[in-house]
Amino acid sequence: MKHSYQPGNKLGNEFLLWIGILAILIFLLTFSITITIINIPLFMVSLWFSRAYELVGLTFSTVMDNYLILMAYLNFPWIETLNMPDFPTSVNAAIHFMEVKHLFFLNYGAMVLSALIAAYSLWKLKASRNVWRLYWPFKQLRWLPIIIIVILIFNFNAIFVGFHELVFQNDYWLFNPATDPIILVLDESFFLLCFVSVFLIIQIGIELVYRAGKKDFEERILGNYTKTPRKRI
């Protein structure tokens, strides 16, 4: 069966297509961030191999208990106060964690909204037999996350600082280990793992969309082309 792309409404179709692509990309980003946030084993692995718990004179399990308290505060709106029993929290650090909490919920909201728009766009593309139109855009993006990961690995410190300066309007993210020893276990290597995790998940998502578009392209476009009888001259 041939595709039903409507050339008479080309401008409208193009607009809806690129809105859909943008929604898919935003969903992949926010979904990847969400999965990384709730990936407690990621912190466990980082803490275990870095042995950062020794820097604060606590056991592995004690640090994990405090980390779970921190994550509960950041993820549950009904928890309004951060109180880690084994880690003091300065006023500036408390403000920073509150800002992070707001960013988490902004991410969750964007994920839900983009998921709805992306799902509708994919449904429209499938209904009109135009999933193949995702092939070319996502082919261009196919290896972008891997390239970003390589750049992160070799220049993470500068990127990490730049990210914080862009996202936060103050310098409260610069923790003093003397007043906020939590920073000794939330070290740079852990955040590098988090960034790598985000872009690896995005890579998987882009690959899945690319493959779906490619399959539809081969079936509907190349398939129809090879089946079209050629006129003799």
N, C-alpha and C positions, 0 to 999 in steps of 0.2 A: 504493500500500500504506500502510495506517495505521501509526502509530507503536505501539510495544509497551511503553509506560510502564506499570509495574505499580502501580496505586493501592493494592493491598493491602499493599505494603511501602514505603509513602510515606516514612517516616522514614529507613529504610535507603538508599533511592534518593537522598533529599536529601543525606544525609551523604556518600555516595560522589560525588555530583555536585560538592559544594563542596570535597571533598578533591581532586578532579580539577582544578577551577578553580584552587585554590591551587597545585597542582603545576605547572600550565601557567604561572601568573604567576611562580613561582620559577624555572622553567626559562627563561622569557623574560628575566628579570633576569640570571641567571647566564650564560646564553648571550651576552647583549649585552655583559656585562663581559668575557667571554672573547674575543669578536671584537674588542673595543676594545683589549684587552691585546696581541693578536698583530698588530694593525694598525700595522705599522712605518711605512707611508707617512704615517700621521697625524702621527707625530712628525717625519718628514722635511719635511712641508709646514709644520708649525709652526716648525721650526728655520729653514727657508729664508726664510720671510717675516718672522720676528722678527729674523733675523740675530743670534741670541743667541750663536752661536759666536764672534762678534767680542768679546763681553764677557769671554770666557775666553782670548782670544788663540790660538785654534785654528782649523783649517780645518773646513769643513762635513763633509768625509769623515772627519776624525779624530774629531770629536764623534760621528758616526754609528757608527764602529767601537766606541767606548766604550759607546754606548747599547746596541748589540747584545750586548756583554759583560754589561752590567747585566741585560738581558732574559733572557739565557741563564741567569744565576745565579738569577733570580727564578722561572724556569719549569722548570728541570731539577733534579730532586732530587739527582742525583749530583754536581752542582757545589756544593760546601759552602763555598767561600770566594769572596768578591767581590774581584776585583783588576783595577781599571780602570787601565791604564798611564798615562793622562794626567790622571786625576782622583784626588787623594788622598781617602781616606775615613776620617773620624774614628771613634772607638769608638762614639759615640752614633749616628752615621749608619749604621754597620755593623749595630748592633742594630735600628735602624728598618727597614733593608732586609730583615733576617732576619724581622721581624714581617710585613712586606709579603709576603714569600715564603710564609709560613704562611697568610696570608689568601688568596693566589692559589690554593693547593691546597685550602683550605676551599671556595672558590668552585667549583673544578673538581669536587670531590666532590659538592657540592650540585647542580651541573648534571647530573651523571650520574644521581644518585638521583632527582631531580625529573623527568628525561627519561623514566626507566623508569615512574614512577608516572603521568605525563601520557600517555605512549603507551598504557599499559594502560587508563586512563580513557577516552581517545578511542576505543580499540578497543571497549570496552564500550558507549559511547554509539552508535557506528556500528552495532554488532551488534544493539542494541535499537532502532535507528532513532530515537534521541533526541538527535542532534547539534543539533537545533533549540533545545535547552534552553540552549545556550551563547549564543544570540542576545541575550537580555535582559541578562545580567551584563556581557558584553563591550561592549554598546551603551553602558552607563553608564561604562565605562572608556575608551571610544574616543578621547577627546581629552585624557585626563589627562596623558600624556607631553608633549604639546605645551605644555600649561599649565605643567608643571614646567620645561620648557626656557626658557620666557619668564621665569619667576621666577628661574631660574639666571642668565640673562643680566644681569638687573638687580640681583641681590643675591648674586653668586657668592662674593665674599670672605667674607661672614658665614657662608654655607652651607658653604664649604670649611673654614673654621676649626671650625665646629660639627661637621662630619663627622669631622674628625681627633680632636677632643676626645671624641667618642662612641666611635670605633673603637679608639683607642689609649689605653692607661692611663698614658702618660708624655708628655713634651714633646720626645722625641728627633726628632720630625718637624719641629721648628723648626731648620732648618739655618743654620749660620753660613757665609756665602759665603767667608770668609777661610780656613776649614778644610775646607769642603765645597763647592767651586765648582760641583759638578754641579747645584746648585739654580738656578744662573743660566741653565742651558739647560732644566731642567725647571721652567719658570716657570708662573705662574698661567694664562696664556693657553692653554698646552698642556693643562693639567688641565681648563679649561673646555671645550675641544674634546672631551676624553675623556668628560666628563659628558654633553655634548650628543650625542655618538655613541651612548652607552649608551641614552639615552631615545629617540633616533630609531629605533634597532633595535627597542626595545620597542614603539614606535608601530606599526612595520610588522607585528610579530608579533600585536599586539592586533587590528589591522585584518584580518589574514588569518583569525584565529579568528572575528572578528565576521562577516565575509563568509560563511564556511562555515556558521555558525549561522543567519544570515539566509536563505541559500539553502535550507537544509533546512527552516526555518520556513515559508517561502513555498510550498515544494513539499508538505510533509506536513500543515501546519496550515491555512494559507489555501487551499491547493489542495483539501484534503478538505472544507473549509467551503463553498467555492463549488460543489463537485460534489454536495453533499448536497441532495436534492430537498426543496423546501419544501411543507409541507401547506397546502392551501387551507382557508380558514375558511368 
